[in-house]
Amino acid sequence: MSVMTTVTGETVRLDGELDGLADHLAGRLIREGESDYDQVRTLWNGMTRRRPAAIVRCATTDDVSAVVRFAAERDLLLAVRGGGHNVAGTAGVDGGIVVDLSDMNAVEVDPAVRRARADGGATFADLDAATQEHGLATPGGVVSQTGIGGLTLSGGIGWLRRKHGLTCDNLVAATLVAADGTVRRVDEQSDPDLLWGLRGGGGNFGVVTEFTYQLHAVGPEVFAAIVVHDAERAEEVLRAYRDWTADLPDEVSSIVECGSVPAGEDFPREHWGEPCVILAACAATDPASAEALVQPLRDLDDPIADLSGPVPYVELQQLFDADYPDGRRYYWRSLHLPGLSDEVIGRTIEWLHSRPSPLTTLDLWHHGGAMSRVAPDATAYGDRSAPFLLGIEANWTDPADDDTNVAWTRACVGAFERLSTGREYLNFPGFLEDGEQTLRAAHGEANYARLRELKRRLDPDNLFRLHQNIMPDRD
């Protein structure tokens, strides 16, 4: 089949050139018309369907370098896929080339120095499985199927955030293929400025084919509190949660999920699908004290269900996996909150009841602790002072409901903007529609200026632009 792609108005025929690229790869180049093309191009978010001219399932860093050079020399659009869970669908592209790292997912652990080296296509399931063999972990997200690459490069909030910081805070080294195809080893000694940029600056500077993380003693079991309440008691529950978080040790990280009671054997059938408030917390400390730290969440009267108890850390990391299957439709936004005021609580309850989809949730993430003690200019991630993050996760199944759910989410963001700091979390990016304004608010003006300078050094022609794009500083 003839392969063609359109770039800046010109149609470029790539057939023979792609043949030449394929001949020099250890991995595999897949084009439209091949039997598994549709399977390989499919992204996690069902709203983001892309038709690339070619997908390269890279096997080595040299493969990545070859594809980057190929795209740069022809001014082709280039997407990078790690785990493929980016909500905005930036792991795909129409008409361009996809660097697919899925087959590069090996993890090596050095327990003596508490470090793990993971290939760029690994997921947190891969990383957790390897590190937990030694009773170690690095902070990840809360869905194990998430790729390490995207989550790390834009922050990474999960069950260990208050005790051990963000995922990006624990990135100590990386191997990066820059826009000119050169391979760079990045650490505090070789390129501290670039390492700073990789800690929260997004995928702006190249393809990271290896991540090296600092590890911490975690598990093999942690204590998880999971308590479900009827939404009729939401105001009481959220106020109690606010009071409980006011004076917590770093060992406890928690989330409140305002959504619907799951249809499962752990929950009374008569409550399935009803609006509810789920309190979820992880106490990553010794079992003797962990249960007591989360007991106040369990002392609230008349829960629908209390599923609390000791759990292997790897199972806690998989707790929400079933809620985010491949192919479902997702549109997520977020806002940082200076507190859980009565007005914030009231609006959260109001928007809980107005959801067009029962799969949608409003999530309140308690921050603070170790992640908040990192100075705003210490990493590209920026300011960490807000004590809460509101995640607005619109999830649904029918394409006919796309407009309704996207409009509801945007309206919800608008309803909370006045009550927020104005800053969003870049791993919940919507469809990147707010562009530079969102990036400036997220990173802060000084960090944003520094990121633009770094972009000019690493990618002056803006090859890596299909994401939360930071334009090179051309001043």
Sine and cosine of phi, psi and omega as CSV:
sin_phi,cos_phi,sin_psi,cos_psi,sin_omega,cos_omega
0.00,0.00,0.63,-0.77,0.04,-1.00
-0.94,0.33,0.75,-0.66,0.02,-1.00
-0.96,-0.29,0.83,-0.56,0.00,-1.00
-0.72,-0.69,0.49,-0.87,0.08,-1.00
-0.60,-0.80,0.49,-0.87,-0.03,-1.00
-0.94,-0.34,0.81,-0.59,0.00,-1.00
-0.75,-0.67,0.82,-0.57,0.01,-1.00
0.72,0.70,0.70,0.72,0.12,-0.99
1.00,0.08,-0.15,0.99,-0.02,-1.00
-0.96,-0.29,0.69,-0.73,0.05,-1.00
-1.00,0.03,0.82,-0.57,-0.08,-1.00
-0.91,-0.42,0.82,-0.58,0.02,-1.00
-1.00,0.00,0.82,-0.58,-0.16,-0.99
-0.91,-0.41,0.01,1.00,-0.17,-0.99
-0.75,0.66,-0.89,0.46,-0.08,-1.00
-0.92,0.40,-0.60,0.80,-0.01,-1.00
-0.91,0.41,-0.61,0.79,0.07,-1.00
-0.91,0.41,-0.59,0.81,0.08,-1.00
-0.86,0.51,-0.68,0.73,0.01,-1.00
-0.91,0.42,-0.64,0.77,0.05,-1.00
-0.90,0.44,-0.72,0.70,-0.03,-1.00
-0.86,0.51,-0.57,0.82,-0.03,-1.00
-0.91,0.41,-0.33,0.94,-0.08,-1.00
-0.95,-0.31,0.24,0.97,-0.05,-1.00
-0.96,-0.27,0.59,-0.80,0.20,-0.98
-0.98,0.18,-0.45,0.89,0.05,-1.00
-1.00,0.00,-0.40,-0.92,-0.14,-0.99
-0.81,-0.59,0.67,-0.74,0.09,-1.00
-0.98,-0.22,0.79,-0.61,-0.08,-1.00
-0.87,-0.49,0.77,-0.64,-0.04,-1.00
-0.88,-0.48,0.30,-0.96,0.07,-1.00
-0.85,0.53,0.70,-0.71,-0.04,-1.00
0.97,-0.24,-0.34,0.94,0.07,-1.00
-0.98,0.21,0.44,-0.90,-0.22,-0.98
-0.87,0.50,-0.54,0.84,-0.05,-1.00
-0.96,-0.28,0.23,0.97,-0.02,-1.00
-0.84,0.54,-0.75,0.66,-0.05,-1.00
-0.90,0.44,-0.61,0.80,0.03,-1.00
-0.92,0.40,-0.70,0.71,-0.09,-1.00
-0.95,0.31,-0.54,0.84,-0.03,-1.00
-0.98,0.18,-0.25,0.97,-0.09,-1.00
-0.93,0.37,0.75,-0.67,0.01,-1.00
-0.98,-0.22,0.28,-0.96,-0.06,-1.00
-0.87,0.49,-0.72,0.69,-0.02,-1.00
-0.98,0.18,0.89,-0.45,-0.05,-1.00
-0.90,0.45,-0.25,0.97,0.04,-1.00
-0.98,0.20,-0.27,0.96,-0.15,-0.99
-0.94,-0.35,1.00,0.07,0.03,-1.00
-0.98,-0.18,0.84,-0.55,-0.04,-1.00
-0.81,-0.58,0.45,-0.89,0.03,-1.00
-0.80,-0.59,0.99,0.13,0.02,-1.00
-0.94,0.35,0.41,-0.91,0.10,-0.99
-0.92,0.38,-0.57,0.82,0.02,-1.00
-0.39,-0.92,0.52,-0.86,0.10,-0.99
-0.86,-0.51,0.80,-0.60,0.01,-1.00
-0.95,-0.30,0.93,-0.37,0.09,-1.00
-0.99,0.14,1.00,-0.02,-0.11,-0.99
-0.94,0.35,0.57,-0.82,0.05,-1.00
-0.94,-0.34,-0.33,0.94,-0.08,-1.00
-0.58,-0.81,0.25,-0.97,0.12,-0.99
-0.89,0.46,-0.56,0.83,0.05,-1.00
-0.88,0.47,-0.61,0.80,0.09,-1.00
-0.86,0.51,-0.72,0.69,-0.01,-1.00
-0.86,0.50,-0.71,0.70,0.00,-1.00
-0.86,0.51,-0.67,0.74,-0.01,-1.00
-0.91,0.42,-0.65,0.76,-0.01,-1.00
-0.94,0.35,-0.66,0.75,0.02,-1.00
-0.87,0.49,-0.71,0.71,0.03,-1.00
-0.88,0.48,-0.68,0.73,0.00,-1.00
-0.85,0.52,-0.74,0.67,-0.02,-1.00
-0.93,0.37,-0.67,0.74,-0.04,-1.00
-0.90,0.44,-0.66,0.75,-0.04,-1.00
-0.92,0.39,-0.40,0.92,-0.04,-1.00
-0.94,-0.33,0.09,1.00,-0.02,-1.00
0.80,0.59,0.70,0.71,0.03,-1.00
-1.00,-0.01,0.55,-0.84,0.13,-0.99
-0.90,0.44,0.69,-0.72,-0.09,-1.00
-0.77,-0.63,0.84,-0.55,0.08,-1.00
-0.94,-0.33,0.43,-0.90,0.00,-1.00
-0.83,-0.56,0.80,-0.60,0.00,-1.00
-0.89,-0.46,0.83,-0.56,0.14,-0.99
-0.97,-0.24,-0.99,-0.16,0.07,-1.00
-0.98,0.19,-0.32,0.95,0.06,-1.00
0.99,0.15,0.17,0.98,-0.08,-1.00
-1.00,-0.05,0.15,0.99,0.02,-1.00
-0.87,0.50,0.80,-0.60,-0.09,-1.00
-0.89,0.45,-0.58,0.82,-0.06,-1.00
-0.98,0.20,-0.11,0.99,0.05,-1.00
0.97,0.23,0.43,0.90,-0.05,-1.00
-0.97,0.24,-0.03,1.00,0.07,-1.00
-0.99,0.14,0.04,1.00,0.05,-1.00
-0.75,-0.66,0.19,-0.98,-0.01,-1.00
-0.39,-0.92,0.58,-0.82,0.10,-1.00
-1.00,0.07,0.87,-0.50,0.13,-0.99
0.99,0.10,-0.17,0.99,-0.03,-1.00
-0.98,-0.22,-0.45,-0.89,-0.05,-1.00
-0.90,-0.44,0.64,-0.76,0.08,-1.00
-0.94,-0.35,0.83,-0.56,0.21,-0.98
-1.00,0.08,0.95,-0.30,-0.06,-1.00
-0.97,-0.24,0.90,-0.43,-0.05,-1.00
-1.00,-0.10,0.17,0.98,-0.14,-0.99
-0.81,0.59,-0.58,0.81,-0.03,-1.00
-0.99,0.14,-0.12,0.99,0.04,-1.00
-0.98,-0.19,0.99,0.11,-0.15,-0.99
-0.73,-0.69,0.36,0.93,-0.01,-1.00
-0.96,0.30,0.50,-0.87,0.04,-1.00
-0.74,-0.67,0.76,-0.65,0.07,-1.00
-0.86,-0.51,0.72,-0.69,-0.06,-1.00
-0.88,-0.47,0.73,-0.68,0.14,-0.99
-0.92,-0.39,1.00,-0.07,-0.09,-1.00
-0.92,0.40,-0.41,0.91,-0.03,-1.00
-0.91,0.42,-0.63,0.77,0.00,-1.00
-0.96,-0.27,0.05,1.00,0.01,-1.00
0.82,0.57,0.84,0.54,0.08,-1.00
-0.75,-0.66,0.52,-0.86,0.12,-0.99
-0.76,-0.65,0.71,-0.71,0.11,-0.99
-0.94,-0.34,0.83,-0.56,-0.07,-1.00
-0.80,-0.60,0.69,-0.72,0.08,-1.00
-0.91,0.42,0.43,-0.90,-0.11,-0.99
-0.91,0.42,-0.30,0.95,0.03,-1.00
-1.00,-0.07,0.06,1.00,-0.01,-1.00
-0.94,0.33,0.46,-0.89,0.15,-0.99
-0.97,-0.23,0.14,-0.99,0.06,-1.00
-0.94,0.35,-0.41,0.91,0.13,-0.99
-0.88,0.48,-0.68,0.73,0.05,-1.00
-0.89,0.45,-0.74,0.68,-0.06,-1.00
-0.92,0.39,-0.71,0.70,-0.02,-1.00
-0.90,0.43,-0.64,0.77,-0.01,-1.00
-0.87,0.49,-0.65,0.76,-0.03,-1.00
-0.96,0.27,-0.68,0.73,-0.07,-1.00
-0.96,0.27,-0.56,0.83,-0.03,-1.00
-0.95,0.32,-0.27,0.96,0.13,-0.99
-0.88,0.48,-0.36,0.93,-0.02,-1.00
-0.91,-0.41,0.22,0.98,-0.02,-1.00
0.93,0.38,0.53,0.85,-0.06,-1.00
-0.80,-0.60,0.35,-0.94,0.06,-1.00
-0.33,-0.94,0.38,-0.93,0.22,-0.97
-0.90,-0.45,0.51,-0.86,-0.02,-1.00
-0.84,0.53,0.72,-0.69,0.05,-1.00
-0.81,-0.58,-0.42,-0.91,0.07,-1.00
-1.00,-0.07,-0.52,-0.85,0.03,-1.00
-0.83,-0.55,0.18,0.98,0.11,-0.99
-0.79,-0.62,0.88,-0.47,-0.17,-0.99
-0.94,0.34,-0.36,0.93,-0.02,-1.00
-0.99,0.17,-0.06,1.00,0.04,-1.00
-0.92,0.39,0.67,-0.74,0.07,-1.00
-0.95,0.32,0.57,-0.82,-0.01,-1.00
-0.93,0.38,-0.51,0.86,-0.15,-0.99
-0.91,0.43,-0.87,0.49,-0.04,-1.00
-0.88,0.47,-0.67,0.74,-0.03,-1.00
-0.89,0.45,-0.71,0.70,-0.03,-1.00
-0.90,0.43,-0.72,0.69,-0.14,-0.99
-0.94,0.35,-0.33,0.94,0.04,-1.00
-0.91,-0.41,0.23,0.97,0.10,-1.00
0.73,-0.69,-1.00,-0.04,0.02,-1.00
0.98,-0.20,1.00,-0.03,0.06,-1.00
-0.94,-0.35,0.74,-0.67,-0.04,-1.00
-0.42,-0.91,-0.39,-0.92,-0.13,-0.99
-0.94,0.33,-0.24,0.97,-0.05,-1.00
-0.93,-0.37,0.19,0.98,-0.18,-0.98
-0.88,0.47,-0.62,0.78,-0.06,-1.00
-0.98,0.19,-0.39,0.92,0.00,-1.00
-1.00,-0.05,-0.63,0.78,-0.11,-0.99
-0.80,-0.60,0.14,0.99,0.10,-1.00
1.00,0.03,-0.16,-0.99,0.05,-1.00
-0.98,0.22,0.29,-0.96,0.08,-1.00
-0.85,0.52,-0.70,0.71,-0.04,-1.00
-0.90,0.43,-0.45,0.89,0.04,-1.00
-0.92,0.40,-0.40,0.92,-0.06,-1.00
-0.98,-0.18,0.12,0.99,0.11,-0.99
-0.99,0.17,0.88,-0.47,-0.06,-1.00
-0.94,-0.35,-0.27,0.96,0.03,-1.00
-0.28,-0.96,0.33,-0.95,0.01,-1.00
-0.40,-0.91,0.41,-0.91,0.20,-0.98
-0.94,-0.34,0.83,-0.56,-0.12,-0.99
-0.79,-0.61,0.71,-0.70,0.16,-0.99
-0.99,-0.11,0.91,-0.42,-0.05,-1.00
-0.99,0.17,0.08,-1.00,-0.10,-1.00
-0.90,0.43,-0.36,0.93,0.05,-1.00
-1.00,-0.04,0.11,0.99,0.03,-1.00
1.00,0.04,-0.10,1.00,0.01,-1.00
-0.95,0.30,0.51,-0.86,-0.02,-1.00
-0.97,-0.24,0.81,-0.59,-0.07,-1.00
-0.84,-0.54,0.72,-0.70,0.17,-0.99
-1.00,-0.05,0.84,-0.54,-0.14,-0.99
-0.91,-0.41,0.82,-0.57,0.15,-0.99
-0.41,-0.91,-0.12,-0.99,-0.06,-1.00
-0.90,0.43,-0.45,0.89,-0.02,-1.00
-1.00,0.06,-0.68,0.73,-0.13,-0.99
-0.99,0.16,-0.63,0.78,-0.05,-1.00
-0.35,-0.94,0.97,0.26,-0.06,-1.00
-0.89,0.46,-0.51,0.86,-0.01,-1.00
-0.93,0.38,-0.66,0.75,0.04,-1.00
-0.93,0.36,-0.63,0.77,0.06,-1.00
-0.87,0.49,-0.66,0.75,0.09,-1.00
-0.82,0.57,-0.70,0.71,-0.04,-1.00
-0.93,0.36,-0.54,0.84,0.03,-1.00
-0.95,0.30,-0.33,0.94,0.03,-1.00
-1.00,0.10,0.93,0.37,0.09,-1.00
0.93,-0.37,-0.07,1.00,-0.06,-1.00
-1.00,0.07,0.05,1.00,0.04,-1.00
0.99,0.17,-0.16,-0.99,-0.06,-1.00
-1.00,0.02,0.64,0.77,-0.15,-0.99
-0.99,0.12,-0.27,0.96,-0.26,-0.97
-0.91,-0.41,-0.03,1.00,0.00,-1.00
0.53,-0.85,-0.14,-0.99,0.02,-1.00
-0.98,-0.18,0.89,-0.46,0.04,-1.00
-1.00,0.07,0.91,-0.40,-0.05,-1.00
-0.99,-0.13,-0.24,0.97,0.08,-1.00
-0.57,-0.82,0.68,-0.73,0.09,-1.00
-0.88,-0.48,0.68,-0.73,0.12,-0.99
-0.89,-0.45,0.80,-0.60,-0.11,-0.99
-0.89,-0.45,0.53,-0.85,0.24,-0.97
-0.97,0.25,0.68,-0.73,0.01,-1.00
-0.93,-0.35,0.36,-0.93,-0.02,-1.00
-0.71,-0.71,0.43,-0.90,0.06,-1.00
-0.94,0.35,0.89,-0.45,-0.01,-1.00
-0.58,-0.82,0.72,-0.69,0.09,-1.00
0.98,0.21,-0.33,-0.94,0.16,0.99
-0.93,0.36,-0.26,0.97,0.09,-1.00
-0.89,-0.45,0.54,-0.84,0.18,-0.98
-0.81,-0.59,0.21,-0.98,0.05,-1.00
-0.98,-0.18,0.81,-0.59,0.00,-1.00
-0.92,-0.39,0.78,-0.62,0.16,-0.99
-0.99,-0.17,0.82,-0.58,0.04,-1.00
-0.69,-0.72,0.97,-0.25,-0.11,-0.99
-0.79,-0.61,0.76,-0.64,-0.09,-1.00
-0.91,-0.41,0.76,-0.65,0.01,-1.00
-0.82,-0.58,0.53,-0.85,0.10,-1.00
-0.89,0.46,0.60,-0.80,-0.03,-1.00
-0.90,0.43,-0.31,0.95,0.06,-1.00
-0.88,0.48,-0.39,0.92,0.00,-1.00
-0.97,-0.26,0.30,0.95,-0.13,-0.99
-0.87,0.49,-0.68,0.74,-0.04,-1.00
-0.88,0.47,-0.72,0.69,0.03,-1.00
-0.87,0.49,-0.70,0.71,-0.05,-1.00
-0.92,0.40,-0.69,0.72,-0.04,-1.00
-0.93,0.36,-0.57,0.82,0.07,-1.00
-0.93,0.38,-0.65,0.76,0.05,-1.00
-0.90,0.44,-0.63,0.78,0.05,-1.00
-0.89,0.45,-0.68,0.73,0.05,-1.00
-0.84,0.54,-0.71,0.71,-0.01,-1.00
-0.91,0.42,-0.64,0.77,-0.03,-1.00
-0.91,0.42,-0.62,0.79,-0.05,-1.00
-0.97,0.23,-0.17,0.99,-0.09,-1.00
-0.91,0.42,-0.42,0.91,-0.08,-1.00
-0.55,-0.84,0.94,0.35,-0.06,-1.00
-0.93,-0.37,0.59,-0.81,0.14,-0.99
-0.95,0.32,0.32,-0.95,-0.05,-1.00
-0.87,0.49,-0.40,0.92,-0.09,-1.00
-0.90,0.44,-0.30,0.95,-0.11,-0.99
-0.96,-0.29,0.85,-0.53,0.14,-0.99
-0.87,-0.49,0.61,-0.79,-0.12,-0.99
-0.55,-0.84,0.31,-0.95,0.04,-1.00
-0.65,-0.76,0.63,-0.77,0.22,-0.98
-0.95,-0.31,0.82,-0.57,0.03,-1.00
-0.94,-0.34,0.90,-0.44,0.05,-1.00
-0.99,-0.16,0.96,-0.29,-0.11,-0.99
-0.42,-0.91,-0.76,-0.64,-0.03,-1.00
-0.80,-0.60,0.54,-0.84,0.03,-1.00
-0.90,0.44,0.82,-0.57,0.02,-1.00
-0.89,0.45,0.50,-0.86,0.09,-1.00
-1.00,0.02,1.00,-0.06,-0.03,-1.00
-0.38,-0.93,0.27,-0.96,-0.12,-0.99
-0.91,0.41,-0.29,0.96,0.01,-1.00
-0.98,0.18,-0.12,0.99,-0.09,-1.00
-0.81,-0.59,0.62,-0.79,0.02,-1.00
-0.85,0.52,0.75,-0.66,-0.09,-1.00
-0.83,0.55,-0.58,0.82,-0.06,-1.00
-0.92,0.40,-0.23,0.97,0.01,-1.00
-0.98,-0.22,-0.08,1.00,-0.06,-1.00
-0.83,0.56,0.76,-0.65,0.07,-1.00
0.99,0.12,-0.12,0.99,0.00,-1.00
-0.97,0.23,0.50,-0.87,0.09,-1.00
-0.87,0.49,0.61,-0.79,-0.08,-1.00
-0.44,-0.90,0.16,-0.99,0.13,-0.99
-0.84,-0.54,0.84,-0.55,-0.01,-1.00
-0.94,-0.34,0.86,-0.52,0.09,-1.00
-1.00,-0.09,0.85,-0.53,-0.02,-1.00
-0.75,-0.66,0.79,-0.61,-0.04,-1.00
-0.61,-0.79,0.49,-0.87,0.07,-1.00
-0.86,-0.52,0.80,-0.59,0.11,-0.99
-0.95,-0.32,0.99,-0.15,-0.09,-1.00
-1.00,-0.03,0.96,0.26,0.01,-1.00
-0.46,-0.89,-0.14,-0.99,-0.06,-1.00
-0.92,0.40,0.59,-0.81,-0.10,-1.00
-0.84,0.55,-0.50,0.87,-0.06,-1.00
-0.90,0.44,-0.56,0.83,-0.03,-1.00
-0.96,-0.27,-0.28,0.96,-0.10,-1.00
-0.88,0.47,-0.72,0.70,-0.06,-1.00
-0.88,0.47,-0.65,0.76,-0.01,-1.00
-0.90,0.43,-0.54,0.84,-0.03,-1.00
-0.91,0.42,-0.54,0.84,-0.04,-1.00
-0.97,-0.24,0.01,1.00,-0.06,-1.00
-0.84,0.55,-0.60,0.80,0.02,-1.00
-0.83,0.56,-0.52,0.86,0.07,-1.00
-0.92,0.40,-0.48,0.88,-0.05,-1.00
-1.00,0.02,-0.23,0.97,-0.05,-1.00
-0.99,0.10,-0.16,0.99,0.05,-1.00
-0.91,0.41,0.65,-0.76,-0.14,-0.99
-0.94,0.34,0.50,-0.86,0.25,-0.97
0.81,0.59,0.81,0.59,0.11,-0.99
-0.95,0.33,0.44,-0.90,0.15,-0.99
-0.92,0.39,-0.62,0.79,0.00,-1.00
-0.39,-0.92,0.54,-0.84,0.13,-0.99
-0.76,-0.65,0.95,-0.30,-0.07,-1.00
-0.96,-0.28,0.40,0.92,-0.11,-0.99
-0.95,0.32,0.43,-0.90,0.08,-1.00
0.40,-0.92,0.08,-1.00,0.08,-1.00
-0.91,0.42,0.61,-0.79,-0.01,-1.00
-0.52,-0.86,0.62,-0.78,0.11,-0.99
-0.84,0.54,0.65,-0.76,-0.03,-1.00
-0.84,0.55,-0.62,0.78,-0.01,-1.00
-0.90,0.43,-0.52,0.85,0.04,-1.00
-0.96,0.28,-0.61,0.79,0.08,-1.00
-0.87,0.48,-0.64,0.77,0.02,-1.00
-0.89,0.46,-0.39,0.92,-0.02,-1.00
-0.99,-0.16,0.08,1.00,-0.14,-0.99
-0.82,0.57,-0.66,0.75,-0.08,-1.00
-0.98,-0.18,0.09,1.00,-0.08,-1.00
-0.82,0.57,-0.70,0.71,-0.08,-1.00
-0.91,0.40,-0.33,0.94,-0.02,-1.00
-0.98,0.17,-0.17,0.99,-0.09,-1.00
-0.76,-0.65,0.89,0.46,-0.05,-1.00
-0.96,0.29,0.38,-0.93,0.09,-1.00
-0.86,0.51,0.68,-0.74,0.13,-0.99
1.00,-0.06,-0.28,0.96,0.09,-1.00
-0.92,0.39,0.30,-0.95,-0.05,-1.00
-0.98,-0.17,0.77,-0.64,-0.14,-0.99
-0.74,-0.68,0.66,-0.75,0.16,-0.99
-0.56,-0.83,0.93,-0.36,-0.13,-0.99
-0.86,-0.51,0.63,-0.77,0.12,-0.99
-0.72,-0.70,0.07,-1.00,-0.04,-1.00
-0.34,-0.94,0.33,-0.94,0.12,-0.99
-0.50,-0.86,0.65,-0.76,0.12,-0.99
-0.99,0.14,0.61,-0.79,-0.07,-1.00
-0.88,-0.48,0.67,-0.74,0.05,-1.00
-0.97,0.24,-0.11,0.99,0.04,-1.00
0.15,-0.99,0.12,-0.99,0.07,-1.00
-0.98,-0.21,0.97,0.25,0.03,-1.00
-0.93,0.37,0.24,-0.97,0.07,-1.00
-0.86,0.51,-0.56,0.83,0.02,-1.00
-0.93,0.37,-0.66,0.75,0.07,-1.00
-0.87,0.50,-0.71,0.70,0.01,-1.00
-0.88,0.48,-0.71,0.71,0.00,-1.00
-0.88,0.47,-0.68,0.74,0.00,-1.00
-0.94,0.35,-0.58,0.81,0.05,-1.00
-0.86,0.51,-0.69,0.72,0.01,-1.00
-0.91,0.41,-0.67,0.74,0.02,-1.00
-0.85,0.52,-0.72,0.69,-0.05,-1.00
-0.98,0.22,-0.41,0.91,0.15,-0.99
-0.85,0.53,-0.68,0.74,-0.07,-1.00
-0.99,0.15,-0.20,0.98,-0.01,-1.00
-0.99,-0.16,0.07,1.00,-0.07,-1.00
-0.85,0.52,0.74,-0.67,0.07,-1.00
-0.97,0.23,-0.29,0.96,0.00,-1.00
-0.81,-0.59,0.72,-0.69,0.04,-1.00
-0.93,0.37,-0.22,0.98,0.02,-1.00
-0.99,0.12,-0.24,0.97,-0.04,-1.00
-0.97,0.26,0.58,-0.82,0.05,-1.00
-0.73,-0.68,0.46,-0.89,0.25,-0.97
-0.93,-0.36,0.86,-0.52,-0.13,-0.99
-0.90,-0.43,0.72,-0.69,0.05,-1.00
-0.93,-0.36,0.92,-0.40,-0.02,-1.00
-0.99,-0.17,0.83,-0.55,0.06,-1.00
-0.99,0.10,0.83,-0.56,0.01,-1.00
-0.98,-0.21,-0.50,-0.86,-0.06,-1.00
1.00,0.01,-0.24,-0.97,-0.01,-1.00
0.92,0.40,-0.57,-0.82,-0.11,-0.99
-0.87,0.50,-0.62,0.78,-0.06,-1.00
-0.90,0.43,-0.47,0.88,-0.06,-1.00
-1.00,0.08,-0.19,0.98,-0.03,-1.00
-1.00,-0.01,0.10,0.99,0.10,-1.00
-1.00,0.00,0.81,-0.59,-0.06,-1.00
-0.89,0.47,0.52,-0.86,-0.03,-1.00
-0.83,0.56,-0.54,0.84,-0.04,-1.00
-1.00,-0.08,0.05,1.00,-0.03,-1.00
-0.97,0.22,-0.43,0.90,0.07,-1.00
-0.66,-0.75,0.31,-0.95,0.04,-1.00
-0.91,0.41,-0.33,0.94,-0.03,-1.00
-0.83,0.56,-0.60,0.80,0.08,-1.00
1.00,-0.08,-0.47,-0.88,-0.16,-0.99
-0.91,0.40,0.69,-0.72,0.01,-1.00
-0.85,-0.53,0.34,0.94,-0.17,-0.99
-0.98,0.21,-0.37,0.93,-0.04,-1.00
-0.91,0.41,0.77,-0.64,-0.06,-1.00
-0.98,0.20,-0.23,0.97,-0.02,-1.00
-0.63,-0.77,0.45,-0.89,0.14,-0.99
-0.83,-0.55,0.77,-0.64,0.14,-0.99
-1.00,-0.10,0.89,-0.46,0.10,-1.00
-0.98,-0.22,0.82,-0.57,0.01,-1.00
-0.95,-0.32,0.97,-0.23,-0.14,-0.99
-0.94,-0.34,0.99,-0.12,0.09,-1.00
-0.99,0.11,0.86,-0.50,-0.03,-1.00
-0.74,-0.67,0.75,-0.66,-0.01,-1.00
-0.39,-0.92,0.04,-1.00,-0.14,-0.99
-0.86,-0.50,-0.46,0.89,-0.14,-0.99
-0.99,-0.12,0.85,-0.53,0.05,-1.00
-0.83,0.56,-0.45,0.89,0.02,-1.00
-0.91,0.42,-0.30,0.95,-0.03,-1.00
-0.99,-0.13,0.14,0.99,-0.08,-1.00
-0.84,0.54,-0.81,0.59,-0.10,-1.00
-0.88,0.47,-0.64,0.77,-0.02,-1.00
-0.89,0.45,-0.71,0.71,-0.06,-1.00
-0.96,0.29,-0.62,0.79,0.05,-1.00
-0.91,0.41,-0.69,0.72,0.00,-1.00
-0.89,0.45,-0.67,0.75,0.03,-1.00
-0.87,0.49,-0.69,0.72,-0.02,-1.00
-0.89,0.45,-0.70,0.71,0.00,-1.00
-0.91,0.42,-0.61,0.79,0.05,-1.00
-0.92,0.40,-0.61,0.79,0.04,-1.00
-0.89,0.45,-0.69,0.72,0.07,-1.00
-0.84,0.54,-0.71,0.70,0.00,-1.00
-0.87,0.49,-0.58,0.81,-0.02,-1.00
-0.94,0.35,-0.41,0.91,-0.04,-1.00
-0.97,-0.23,-0.17,0.98,-0.13,-0.99
-0.83,0.55,-0.69,0.73,-0.03,-1.00
-0.90,0.43,-0.41,0.91,-0.05,-1.00
-1.00,-0.07,0.05,1.00,-0.11,-0.99
-0.93,-0.37,0.04,-1.00,0.12,-0.99
-0.99,0.12,-0.16,0.99,-0.04,-1.00
1.00,0.05,0.03,1.00,-0.07,-1.00
-0.97,-0.25,0.71,-0.71,0.05,-1.00
-0.97,-0.23,0.31,-0.95,0.08,-1.00
-0.99,-0.10,0.82,-0.58,-0.21,-0.98
-0.97,0.23,-0.05,1.00,0.17,-0.98
-1.00,0.00,-0.09,1.00,0.13,-0.99
-0.87,-0.50,0.95,0.33,-0.32,-0.95
-0.99,-0.13,0.17,0.98,-0.15,-0.99
0.86,0.50,-0.69,-0.73,0.09,-1.00
-0.92,-0.38,0.50,0.87,0.08,-1.00
0.90,0.44,0.45,0.90,-0.13,-0.99
-0.96,0.28,-0.33,0.94,-0.07,-1.00
-1.00,-0.06,-0.12,0.99,0.20,-0.98
0.81,0.59,-0.74,-0.67,-0.17,-0.99
-0.88,0.47,-0.58,0.82,0.00,-1.00
-0.86,0.51,-0.69,0.72,0.02,-1.00
-0.90,0.43,-0.67,0.75,-0.02,-1.00
-0.91,0.41,-0.68,0.74,0.02,-1.00
-0.88,0.48,-0.68,0.74,0.00,-1.00
-0.93,0.38,-0.61,0.79,-0.05,-1.00
-0.93,0.36,-0.71,0.70,-0.09,-1.00
-1.00,0.02,-0.43,0.90,-0.16,-0.99
1.00,0.01,0.50,-0.87,-0.13,-0.99
-0.87,0.49,-0.69,0.72,-0.04,-1.00
-0.91,0.41,-0.71,0.71,0.03,-1.00
-0.90,0.44,-0.62,0.78,-0.02,-1.00
-0.90,0.44,-0.66,0.75,0.04,-1.00
-0.89,0.46,-0.65,0.76,0.02,-1.00
-0.92,0.40,-0.61,0.79,0.04,-1.00
-0.91,0.41,-0.61,0.79,0.03,-1.00
-0.90,0.43,-0.63,0.78,0.06,-1.00
-0.91,0.42,-0.67,0.74,0.03,-1.00
-0.91,0.42,-0.63,0.78,0.04,-1.00
-0.89,0.46,-0.66,0.75,0.02,-1.00
-0.88,0.47,-0.61,0.80,0.00,-1.00
-0.95,0.31,-0.66,0.75,-0.12,-0.99
-1.00,-0.03,-0.55,0.84,-0.13,-0.99
-0.54,-0.84,0.92,0.39,-0.10,-0.99
-0.90,0.44,-0.44,0.90,-0.01,-1.00
-1.00,-0.08,0.08,1.00,0.11,-0.99
0.87,0.49,0.72,0.69,0.08,-1.00
-0.89,0.46,-0.67,0.74,-0.04,-1.00
-1.00,-0.04,1.00,0.03,-0.13,-0.99
-0.75,-0.66,0.03,1.00,-0.07,-1.00
-1.00,-0.05,0.84,0.54,-0.03,-1.00
-0.23,-0.97,-0.47,-0.89,0.10,-0.99
-0.96,0.27,1.00,0.09,-0.25,-0.97
-0.98,0.18,0.79,-0.61,0.16,-0.99
-0.99,-0.15,0.88,-0.47,-0.03,-1.00
-0.96,0.30,0.61,-0.79,0.06,-1.00
-0.86,0.51,0.57,-0.82,0.10,-1.00
-0.96,0.27,0.92,-0.40,-0.04,-1.00
-0.95,-0.30,0.20,0.98,-0.02,-1.00
-0.96,0.29,0.00,0.00,0.00,0.00
